[in-house]
Amino acid sequence: MAKFVLWGTYCEDALTRRTPFRQEHLDGLHRQHKEGVLLTIGPTEGSTHVFALYEADALAQVKALVEGDVYFREGIWSEVQVYPWIQAI
């Protein structure tokens, strides 16, 4: 399995705009974590950026998970990039 890093930004007023979608978002993240594909995810202080680490068979798998997330679909994440990641230590 390969590792992937996600780096993205939140939309303006994300803390307010995310409210109706928050539970669906968290439920999906918990499911991905339980399945072992999502290693960690969280916002930066101030909720301006999002960071995540995934472990999956392919980049396409991670992109499909990200694009299926309600925060992506509803524009709460305003920009998201996913890169293959080489863990040095």
C-alpha positions in Angstrom: 0.0 0.0 0.0 1.2 3.5 -0.8 0.8 6.6 1.3 -0.8 9.9 0.2 -0.9 13.4 1.6 -3.9 15.7 1.2 -3.5 19.5 1.5 -6.3 21.9 0.9 -8.0 25.1 1.9 -11.4 25.9 3.4 -13.9 28.3 2.0 -14.6 31.7 3.5 -16.8 31.3 6.6 -16.2 27.6 6.7 -17.1 27.1 10.3 -20.6 28.4 9.7 -21.1 26.9 6.2 -20.1 23.4 7.3 -22.7 23.1 10.0 -25.4 21.3 8.1 -22.9 18.8 6.6 -20.6 18.3 9.7 -22.1 15.0 10.9 -22.1 13.4 7.5 -18.5 14.5 7.0 -17.4 13.1 10.4 -19.2 9.8 9.9 -17.4 9.3 6.6 -14.0 10.1 8.1 -14.6 7.7 11.0 -15.6 5.0 8.5 -12.4 5.6 6.4 -10.3 5.5 9.5 -11.9 2.3 10.8 -11.2 0.7 7.3 -7.6 1.8 7.7 -7.4 4.0 4.6 -7.4 7.3 6.5 -4.5 7.6 8.9 -5.2 11.2 10.1 -7.0 14.4 9.1 -7.6 17.8 10.6 -7.6 21.5 10.1 -4.9 23.9 10.8 -5.4 26.3 13.7 -8.0 28.9 12.5 -9.5 26.3 10.1 -7.9 27.8 7.0 -6.3 24.6 5.6 -6.9 20.9 5.9 -4.2 18.2 6.1 -4.6 14.4 5.8 -2.6 11.2 5.4 -4.1 8.2 3.6 -2.8 4.7 2.9 -4.4 3.1 -0.2 -3.7 1.0 -3.2 -3.8 3.9 -5.7 -4.1 7.7 -6.0 -7.4 7.2 -7.7 -8.9 5.5 -4.6 -7.9 8.5 -2.4 -9.3 11.0 -4.9 -12.6 9.1 -5.1 -12.9 9.2 -1.3 -12.1 13.0 -1.2 -14.5 13.8 -4.0 -17.2 11.8 -2.3 -16.8 13.8 0.9 -19.7 16.2 1.5 -17.1 19.0 2.3 -15.7 18.6 -1.2 -19.1 18.3 -2.8 -20.5 21.4 -1.0 -17.4 23.6 -1.5 -16.4 23.7 2.2 -13.0 22.5 1.0 -12.3 25.2 -1.6 -9.2 23.5 -3.0 -7.8 20.1 -2.4 -4.6 18.5 -3.7 -3.6 14.9 -3.1 0.0 13.7 -3.7 1.8 10.4 -3.4 4.0 10.7 -0.3 7.2 9.0 0.6 7.6 8.6 4.4 11.3 9.2 5.2 11.1 8.4 9.0 
